[in-house]
Structures are given as C-alpha cells and as structure tokens.
Amino acid sequence: MNMPLAIGLIFIALYITAIIGIKILRIPDIVIYIILGAGIGFFGFYKEAKVIEAAGEIGLILLFFLLGTKFSVRELRNNGRKVWKSGLLDVFLGVGVTAGIAYAAGQNMFVSLLIAGIVYATSSSITVKLLESKNRLEDKDSEYMLSLLIFEDLAAPILVTVLIGLSGGNSFSAADFLFIFLKVSLLAGAAVWISRIVLHKAQHWMKKVAHEDSFLILVLGVAITYGGFAVFLGLSEVIGAFLAGIILAGTEVKEKTEEVVLPVRNLFLPFFFLNFGLSLEFKEEIPSLGLLVIIVIWSIIHKLAAGYFGGQWYGLSKQEALKAGLSLSSRGEFSVIIAGLATGGLKVFAGAYILIAALIGMLLFQLSPRIHSWMMQRSSS
C-alpha cells in the first residue's frame, strides 16, 4: 500500500469535511469526522486502520495532557471533595438504573451490564473539545463538568476491567477491586511525587531547556510515556496523560508547554474521531430497536439529572446546573472500548447507540448556552 498517498488523502479528506461541517452545515468538525469515519468503514474504502488508530491515540493522550496542565494537585484535591457525591449519583443512574432497564427488557445480566457500561461515561474528548471550541472552559459550570469527567475517567476503567473479567466467564472478587484501586493510587502518587519533589528541584534546568527545539520532544515523551505506563498497569491512557499534565501544571514552564504541544494535538486529534467512526459497525440490522430508543432517551435523562442535581450539590445555580446537564450527553471513547467486548447484533446495537448519542449530545451542547440565557432572562423578568 502507498502509505504516504493514503495519509495525504486522509488529511485532505479531513480538511474538506471540516470545511463542510463548519462553513456549510454549521455543525462541529468533530461530528463530521465521526461521520466520515463511519462512511469509510461502512464502504470499506480504507482497510489499514492501524495508522489512524495510533495517530488518534496520540491525539487523545495530548488532549488530556493539556487538560491536566490546567489543574494543580491542590485544585484537583479540592474539586474531588466537591464532586464525589455527584459522581456517585452519575454511577448509580448510568450503571445501576441502565442495567436495570436492560434486564427488565429481557437481556441477561452480562449484556445488561455491558449496555450500562456503554451508556455510563460522557465522552471526555468530545466534551473537552467542544468546551474549547466554544470558549467555555472558563465558565463556572465547566469546572463542574471537568471534575465529573475526571471522576468518570477514574471509574470507567474499573468498569471496563470488571466487564472484561465477566466476559471470560470469570468471577470478580473484592481483591480484584482492591488491586485496581492500588494501581490508580500508585499512578497518582507517582505523579504527585514527581511534581512536588523531582520537578521542584529541576525548575532552573527546565526553564533553560524550554527555549530549545528539543523541548517539544521531551514533553511529548513525558505525556505519551506516562499514558503508556497507565496502560501497562491495565488502566486507561487518558488517566496517565491527565496525571502527566498535572505533573507540569505547577512548574514555571507550564505556559511554554501548552504553547508547543497545542499544534501537535490539533494535528493528531482529528484522527481519534475518524478512528471512532471507523470502529462503528453497521453490517447487520440493528436488533432490539425499541430498547435502543428507550436507552437513548434514558441516557439523556441520566446526564440531565447528573448535571442538574449534581451541579447544585457542587455549588452551581439551577440555571448553570441545567446548562451542565445539557452539555454532558455525548458518549465516546469509553463507550467504544466497552462496545469492543460485544459480539454480533449487540455490537451493531452499541455502534448505533454511540453514534446517535454523540450526535444528540453535540446538538444539546450547542443549544445549552441559549437555554441558559433564556432561563436567566425569564428569572430576571
């Protein structure tokens, strides 16, 4: 295969679809990338997806790495104290109630938990990208959303690990849960130690190398290596990447880090959404169409409730909490990972749900500021 030609054509296709989405259809480029990937996968135009997958993984890692640079260890600890109650509500609604709905509809326990896993986590990559593109990262409700996304990114790998264990017909003991918790603690503890001890002593050296061309290579190495270390421990790379960002958040080269990494992230991130679309499978008729409709509707209600009630527990006003709830409906990377455990018709069901939820979630995200403004005007009149 002519790899340079294939990669070049993909870049051109990404550019054209982005222009169509933004200028003509006026929808986020993320949506059009996903649809492009789904179309390529459906018609079988591109068989070798490993390059796209690897590029997309780098983009995802850098997205969460840059997000981590916005949080110091102290800020993360303070936000954790405020969001744990909302996070538990999100788990109960997303996993517990969803599994109950699927089980009541006639699915067995494993399939019910699998559907619940697909429904549970908001897409952090889509949501963060939309927050950035709409200049909402500094909004008060965005702090709550990011805190909840971090909670989900810590809880979702645990759910994935449980489902992998169950998919092989194995039992999952309390010792297995404890082992996962210890691995997360090890990863976070190492990040705090590096941030407070190692880099604190290396500040002078870091300021010196920050102006060298090789600084970008160093930063990319840190971000991707720590993400890979998380994968080595059986966790998600996004946790490792986020913690790598936190490591550098308290240093004097934070701004320089963001400056050099941002263009690289923008280069690789579209490949994640393209690969997301490629991973969706629509080779068979969608089974349990009625259950799919019910799950889509419930998943929107679930995030509205987690945003509205959880947001108020976090300290938001009712209007801000509703805005947050409307912005949390997109599903993405963890849903795709969990959908990979499905087979046959269930995989088609999962692919249809993920694409529908991603599209509806982005639409609700676009509408949330208008609904918030309308409610503010109504309350003041």
RODO-2510 file (C-alpha; in nm, 4 decimals, decimal comma):
residues 381
     n   res          X          Y          Z
     1     m     0,0000     0,0000     0,0000
     2     n     0,1216     0,3543    -0,0819
     3     m     0,1217     0,4859     0,2760
     4     p     0,2235     0,8485     0,2002
     5     l    -0,0568     0,8716    -0,0577
     6     a    -0,3118     0,7214     0,1831
     7     i    -0,2119     0,9549     0,4685
     8     g    -0,2117     1,2568     0,2378
     9     l    -0,5610     1,1751     0,1094
    10     i    -0,6837     1,1369     0,4679
    11     f    -0,5524     1,4838     0,5588
    12     i    -0,7241     1,6342     0,2541
    13     a    -1,0488     1,4497     0,3360
    14     l    -1,0346     1,5752     0,6969
    15     y    -0,9864     1,9327     0,5765
    16     i    -1,2725     1,9146     0,3248
    17     t    -1,5124     1,7572     0,5735
    18     a    -1,4186     2,0155     0,8384
    19     i    -1,4941     2,2983     0,5937
    20     i    -1,8272     2,1365     0,5007
    21     g    -1,9210     2,0914     0,8655
    22     i    -1,8208     2,4377     0,9875
    23     k    -1,8975     2,6615     0,6870
    24     i    -2,1905     2,4885     0,5178
    25     l    -2,3683     2,2604     0,7670
    26     r    -2,2634     2,4710     1,0686
    27     i    -2,2019     2,1700     1,2900
    28     p    -1,8817     2,0935     1,4845
    29     d    -1,5989     1,9379     1,2844
    30     i    -1,5996     1,6545     1,5394
    31     v    -1,9368     1,5300     1,4120
    32     i    -1,8284     1,5361     1,0507
    33     y    -1,5050     1,3474     1,1335
    34     i    -1,7092     1,0743     1,3040
    35     i    -1,9499     1,0501     1,0097
    36     l    -1,6552     1,0398     0,7666
    37     g    -1,5001     0,7536     0,9626
    38     a    -1,8309     0,5657     0,9758
    39     g    -1,8695     0,6094     0,5983
    40     i    -1,5158     0,4914     0,5252
    41     g    -1,5656     0,1888     0,7495
    42     f    -1,9078     0,1044     0,6063
    43     f    -1,7988     0,1114     0,2421
    44     g    -1,4578    -0,0435     0,3165
    45     f    -1,2551     0,2281     0,1461
    46     y    -0,9678     0,2019     0,3929
    47     k    -0,8602    -0,1380     0,5210
    48     e    -0,5408    -0,0497     0,7115
    49     a    -0,6669     0,1478     1,0119
    50     k    -0,3645     0,0936     1,2405
    51     v    -0,2019     0,4227     1,1397
    52     i    -0,5248     0,6128     1,2077
    53     e    -0,5703     0,4330     1,5393
    54     a    -0,2149     0,5135     1,6546
    55     a    -0,2417     0,8781     1,5460
    56     g    -0,5785     0,9079     1,7188
    57     e    -0,4412     0,7629     2,0401
    58     i    -0,1618     1,0218     2,0399
    59     g    -0,4210     1,2968     1,9865
    60     l    -0,6331     1,1657     2,2741
    61     i    -0,3311     1,1496     2,5055
    62     l    -0,2298     1,5070     2,4216
    63     l    -0,5869     1,6309     2,4706
    64     f    -0,5902     1,5031     2,8282
    65     f    -0,2308     1,6026     2,8885
    66     l    -0,3142     1,9665     2,8097
    67     l    -0,6275     1,9396     3,0228
    68     g    -0,4132     1,8184     3,3128
    69     t    -0,1847     2,1212     3,2846
    70     k    -0,4808     2,3383     3,3841
    71     f    -0,5090     2,1682     3,7250
    72     s    -0,2597     2,1767     4,0089
    73     v    -0,2544     1,8959     4,2666
    74     r    -0,4243     2,1273     4,5179
    75     e    -0,7041     2,2229     4,2749
    76     l    -0,7657     1,8589     4,1863
    77     r    -0,7905     1,7621     4,5544
    78     n    -1,0340     2,0453     4,6291
    79     n    -1,2525     1,9636     4,3285
    80     g    -1,2548     1,5949     4,4254
    81     r    -1,4009     1,6798     4,7631
    82     k    -1,6808     1,8706     4,5911
    83     v    -1,7641     1,6236     4,3126
    84     w    -1,7632     1,2784     4,4797
    85     k    -2,1335     1,2954     4,5694
    86     s    -2,2294     1,3939     4,2137
    87     g    -2,0009     1,1217     4,0783
    88     l    -2,1760     0,8524     4,2803
    89     l    -2,5148     0,9768     4,1537
    90     d    -2,3784     0,9524     3,7983
    91     v    -2,2632     0,5925     3,8598
    92     f    -2,5980     0,4928     4,0118
    93     l    -2,8014     0,6382     3,7246
    94     g    -2,5632     0,5393     3,4444
    95     v    -2,4719     0,1886     3,5562
    96     g    -2,7345     0,0779     3,8079
    97     v    -3,0551     0,2124     3,6512
    98     t    -2,9446     0,1450     3,2923
    99     a    -2,8595    -0,2170     3,3732
   100     g    -3,1995    -0,2489     3,5417
   101     i    -3,3773    -0,1177     3,2302
   102     a    -3,1904    -0,3586     3,0007
   103     y    -3,2500    -0,6533     3,2357
   104     a    -3,6219    -0,5707     3,2565
   105     a    -3,6298    -0,5688     2,8748
   106     g    -3,5192    -0,9339     2,8711
   107     q    -3,1401    -0,9106     2,8441
   108     n    -2,9183    -1,1326     3,0582
   109     m    -2,7069    -0,9830     3,3375
   110     f    -2,3805    -0,9589     3,1410
   111     v    -2,5463    -0,7916     2,8399
   112     s    -2,7327    -0,5556     3,0748
   113     l    -2,4058    -0,4525     3,2424
   114     l    -2,2399    -0,4156     2,9031
   115     i    -2,5145    -0,1788     2,7835
   116     a    -2,4859     0,0102     3,1134
   117     g    -2,1106     0,0454     3,0600
   118     i    -2,1644     0,1850     2,7108
   119     v    -2,4171     0,4369     2,8465
   120     y    -2,2323     0,5440     3,1634
   121     a    -1,9436     0,7716     3,0679
   122     t    -1,9696     1,1038     2,8885
   123     s    -1,7163     1,1386     2,6079
   124     s    -1,4391     1,3412     2,7674
   125     s    -1,2646     1,4011     2,4352
   126     i    -1,5756     1,5344     2,2573
   127     t    -1,6864     1,7420     2,5568
   128     v    -1,3461     1,8987     2,6225
   129     k    -1,3008     1,9758     2,2511
   130     l    -1,6441     2,1429     2,2401
   131     l    -1,5715     2,3413     2,5580
   132     e    -1,2531     2,4676     2,3954
   133     s    -1,4097     2,5487     2,0584
   134     k    -1,6962     2,7399     2,2231
   135     n    -1,4639     2,9230     2,4673
   136     r    -1,6460     2,7778     2,7681
   137     l    -1,3507     2,6389     2,9639
   138     e    -1,3553     2,9377     3,1992
   139     d    -1,7302     2,9133     3,2725
   140     k    -1,8298     2,8084     3,6234
   141     d    -2,0327     2,5093     3,5031
   142     s    -1,7324     2,3880     3,3024
   143     e    -1,5322     2,3390     3,6228
   144     y    -1,8028     2,1041     3,7477
   145     m    -1,8213     1,9241     3,4126
   146     l    -1,4445     1,8708     3,4004
   147     s    -1,4429     1,7469     3,7603
   148     l    -1,7217     1,4997     3,6816
   149     l    -1,5416     1,3866     3,3656
   150     i    -1,2289     1,3183     3,5702
   151     f    -1,4373     1,1161     3,8185
   152     e    -1,5787     0,9166     3,5251
   153     d    -1,2338     0,8673     3,3731
   154     l    -1,1235     0,7121     3,7006
   155     a    -1,4389     0,4996     3,7421
   156     a    -1,4813     0,3856     3,3796
   157     p    -1,1532     0,1867     3,3601
   158     i    -1,2628    -0,0027     3,6691
   159     l    -1,5929    -0,0828     3,4969
   160     v    -1,4071    -0,1897     3,1817
   161     t    -1,1841    -0,4212     3,3867
   162     v    -1,4876    -0,5769     3,5578
   163     l    -1,6633    -0,6360     3,2248
   164     i    -1,3502    -0,7919     3,0729
   165     g    -1,3385    -1,0297     3,3684
   166     l    -1,7061    -1,1182     3,3334
   167     s    -1,6853    -1,1589     2,9548
   168     g    -1,4475    -1,4514     3,0032
   169     g    -1,6905    -1,6179     3,2391
   170     n    -1,4737    -1,5309     3,5389
   171     s    -1,5907    -1,4063     3,8746
   172     f    -1,4758    -1,0676     4,0029
   173     s    -1,3756    -1,0530     4,3678
   174     a    -1,3205    -0,7743     4,6192
   175     a    -0,9465    -0,8419     4,5869
   176     d    -0,9671    -0,7542     4,2157
   177     f    -1,1320    -0,4197     4,3004
   178     l    -0,8647    -0,3512     4,5611
   179     f    -0,5903    -0,4269     4,3098
   180     i    -0,7333    -0,1755     4,0610
   181     f    -0,7597     0,0880     4,3346
   182     l    -0,3965     0,0277     4,4304
   183     k    -0,2847     0,0716     4,0691
   184     v    -0,4701     0,4044     4,0381
   185     s    -0,3215     0,5163     4,3710
   186     l     0,0285     0,4187     4,2537
   187     l    -0,0085     0,6162     3,9318
   188     a    -0,1453     0,9249     4,1094
   189     g     0,1063     0,9017     4,3941
   190     a     0,3973     0,8839     4,1497
   191     a     0,2640     1,1919     3,9672
   192     v     0,2409     1,3903     4,2927
   193     w     0,5924     1,2829     4,3949
   194     i     0,7422     1,3802     4,0576
   195     s     0,5589     1,7137     4,0638
   196     r     0,6499     1,8132     4,4187
   197     i     0,9971     1,6627     4,4568
   198     v     1,1672     1,5940     4,1239
   199     l     1,0452     1,8850     3,9114
   200     h     1,0567     2,1293     4,2009
   201     k     1,4344     2,0731     4,2164
   202     a     1,4681     2,0810     3,8378
   203     q     1,2905     2,4149     3,7791
   204     h     1,6060     2,6018     3,6742
   205     w     1,7056     2,3329     3,4235
   206     m     1,3526     2,3163     3,2793
   207     k     1,3388     2,6932     3,2216
   208     k     1,6662     2,6648     3,0318
   209     v     1,5594     2,3777     2,8003
   210     a     1,2098     2,5243     2,7467
   211     h     1,3505     2,7524     2,4766
   212     e     1,5262     2,4739     2,2870
   213     d     1,3716     2,2945     1,9880
   214     s     1,4084     1,9605     2,1645
   215     f     1,1717     2,0723     2,4453
   216     l     0,8698     1,9583     2,2418
   217     i     1,0208     1,6101     2,2083
   218     l     1,0792     1,5952     2,5837
   219     v     0,7225     1,6999     2,6678
   220     l     0,5687     1,4572     2,4177
   221     g     0,7858     1,1830     2,5624
   222     v     0,6638     1,2563     2,9152
   223     a     0,2955     1,2686     2,8146
   224     i     0,2933     0,9562     2,5973
   225     t     0,5181     0,7552     2,8310
   226     y     0,3012     0,8234     3,1357
   227     g    -0,0083     0,7377     2,9319
   228     g     0,1641     0,4144     2,8276
   229     f     0,2567     0,3410     3,1877
   230     a    -0,1128     0,3611     3,2780
   231     v    -0,1910     0,1110     3,0003
   232     f     0,0896    -0,1123     3,1318
   233     l    -0,0903    -0,1124     3,4692
   234     g    -0,4149    -0,2135     3,2985
   235     l    -0,5720     0,1334     3,3241
   236     s    -0,6726     0,3908     3,0623
   237     e    -0,4108     0,6019     2,8873
   238     v    -0,6233     0,9138     2,9458
   239     i    -0,5673     0,8837     3,3220
   240     g    -0,1916     0,8661     3,2708
   241     a    -0,1945     1,1561     3,0252
   242     f    -0,4060     1,3703     3,2590
   243     l    -0,1721     1,2993     3,5507
   244     a     0,1292     1,3807     3,3308
   245     g    -0,0273     1,7213     3,2683
   246     i    -0,0760     1,7713     3,6416
   247     i     0,2944     1,6958     3,6913
   248     l     0,3819     2,0011     3,4801
   249     a     0,0898     2,2192     3,5973
   250     g     0,2834     2,3529     3,8964
   251     t     0,6037     2,4352     3,7066
   252     e     0,7217     2,7626     3,5535
   253     v     0,7240     2,6087     3,2043
   254     k     0,3501     2,5355     3,2054
   255     e     0,2641     2,8077     2,9522
   256     k     0,5519     2,7130     2,7229
   257     t     0,4395     2,3502     2,7409
   258     e     0,0870     2,4417     2,6315
   259     e     0,2244     2,6609     2,3531
   260     v     0,4380     2,3893     2,1911
   261     v     0,2003     2,0944     2,2416
   262     l    -0,1236     2,2573     2,1201
   263     p    -0,0391     2,2491     1,7446
   264     v     0,0674     1,8837     1,7693
   265     r    -0,2556     1,7968     1,9475
   266     n    -0,4574     1,9750     1,6782
   267     l    -0,2729     1,7701     1,4155
   268     f    -0,3427     1,4292     1,5719
   269     l    -0,6799     1,4723     1,7458
   270     p    -0,8975     1,4542     1,4286
   271     f    -0,7638     1,1018     1,3782
   272     f    -0,9207     0,9944     1,7074
   273     f    -1,2683     1,0968     1,5912
   274     l    -1,2037     0,9448     1,2483
   275     n    -1,0998     0,6163     1,4140
   276     f    -1,4052     0,6388     1,6408
   277     g    -1,6241     0,6466     1,3291
   278     l    -1,4265     0,3612     1,1724
   279     s    -1,4879     0,1468     1,4815
   280     l    -1,8647     0,1657     1,4411
   281     e    -2,0142    -0,1403     1,2734
   282     f    -2,3381    -0,1398     1,0744
   283     k    -2,3072    -0,4620     0,8766
   284     e    -2,6254    -0,6142     1,0211
   285     e    -2,9744    -0,4972     1,1037
   286     i    -2,9958    -0,3204     1,4410
   287     p    -3,1515    -0,5619     1,6955
   288     s    -3,3886    -0,4574     1,9795
   289     l    -3,4763    -0,1264     1,8153
   290     g    -3,7320    -0,0487     2,0866
   291     l    -3,4727    -0,0969     2,3611
   292     l    -3,2311     0,1238     2,1667
   293     v    -3,4848     0,4092     2,1617
   294     i    -3,5535     0,3679     2,5347
   295     i    -3,1801     0,3612     2,6165
   296     v    -3,1139     0,6753     2,4075
   297     i    -3,3933     0,8647     2,5844
   298     w    -3,2850     0,7407     2,9271
   299     s    -2,9211     0,8282     2,8642
   300     i    -3,0196     1,1916     2,8007
   301     i    -3,2337     1,1977     3,1177
   302     h    -2,9461     1,0365     3,3094
   303     k    -2,6979     1,3115     3,2196
   304     l    -2,9552     1,5872     3,2698
   305     a    -3,0165     1,4566     3,6222
   306     a    -2,6442     1,4138     3,6961
   307     g    -2,5785     1,7659     3,5716
   308     y    -2,8803     1,9340     3,7312
   309     f    -2,8792     1,7765     4,0780
   310     g    -2,5067     1,7028     4,0934
   311     g    -2,4260     2,0525     3,9717
   312     q    -2,6272     2,2102     4,2524
   313     w    -2,4521     1,9865     4,5069
   314     y    -2,1263     2,1133     4,3571
   315     g    -2,2342     2,4744     4,4111
   316     l    -2,3861     2,5792     4,0780
   317     s    -2,7102     2,7712     4,0373
   318     k    -3,0082     2,5848     3,8888
   319     q    -2,9537     2,7525     3,5514
   320     e    -2,5815     2,6681     3,5465
   321     a    -2,6525     2,3101     3,6569
   322     l    -2,9063     2,2642     3,3758
   323     k    -2,6551     2,4026     3,1259
   324     a    -2,4021     2,1468     3,2512
   325     g    -2,6543     1,8636     3,2253
   326     l    -2,7396     1,9548     2,8666
   327     s    -2,3693     1,9518     2,7797
   328     l    -2,2870     1,6026     2,9112
   329     s    -2,4858     1,3740     2,6794
   330     s    -2,2168     1,2798     2,4247
   331     r    -2,0728     0,9297     2,4537
   332     g    -1,7408     0,8338     2,3016
   333     e    -1,4092     0,6703     2,3825
   334     f    -1,5003     0,4522     2,6827
   335     s    -1,8247     0,3509     2,5141
   336     v    -1,6216     0,2363     2,2128
   337     i    -1,3824     0,0408     2,4359
   338     i    -1,6684    -0,1366     2,6140
   339     a    -1,8547    -0,1935     2,2852
   340     g    -1,5454    -0,3859     2,1727
   341     l    -1,6460    -0,6592     2,4189
   342     a    -1,9766    -0,7066     2,2359
   343     t    -2,0322    -0,9516     1,9503
   344     g    -2,2813    -0,9939     1,6669
   345     g    -2,6036    -0,7978     1,6916
   346     l    -2,5068    -0,6424     2,0243
   347     k    -2,2082    -0,4763     1,8562
   348     v    -2,4384    -0,3247     1,5932
   349     f    -2,6688    -0,2061     1,8745
   350     a    -2,3714    -0,0486     2,0529
   351     g    -2,2415     0,1229     1,7390
   352     a    -2,5824     0,2725     1,6615
   353     y    -2,6226     0,3974     2,0182
   354     i    -2,2769     0,5587     2,0315
   355     l    -2,3254     0,7474     1,7044
   356     i    -2,6780     0,8639     1,7968
   357     a    -2,5684     0,9689     2,1470
   358     a    -2,2658     1,1560     2,0099
   359     l    -2,4787     1,3493     1,7606
   360     i    -2,7610     1,4290     2,0055
   361     g    -2,5074     1,5209     2,2734
   362     m    -2,3351     1,7705     2,0466
   363     l    -2,6689     1,9235     1,9467
   364     l    -2,7693     1,9658     2,3119
   365     f    -2,4260     2,1143     2,3850
   366     q    -2,4827     2,3735     2,1121
   367     l    -2,8264     2,4608     2,2498
   368     s    -2,7295     2,4724     2,6198
   369     p    -2,5991     2,8353     2,6245
   370     r    -2,9186     2,9582     2,4567
   371     i    -3,1383     2,7695     2,7028
   372     h    -2,9275     2,9066     2,9889
   373     s    -2,9634     3,2653     2,8589
   374     w    -3,3395     3,2202     2,8135
   375     m    -3,3784     3,0922     3,1708
   376     m    -3,1693     3,3800     3,3066
   377     q    -3,3871     3,6344     3,1235
   378     r    -3,7025     3,4644     3,2444
   379     s    -3,5866     3,4575     3,6073
   380     s    -3,4894     3,8271     3,5984
   381     s    -3,8205     3,9408     3,4441
***
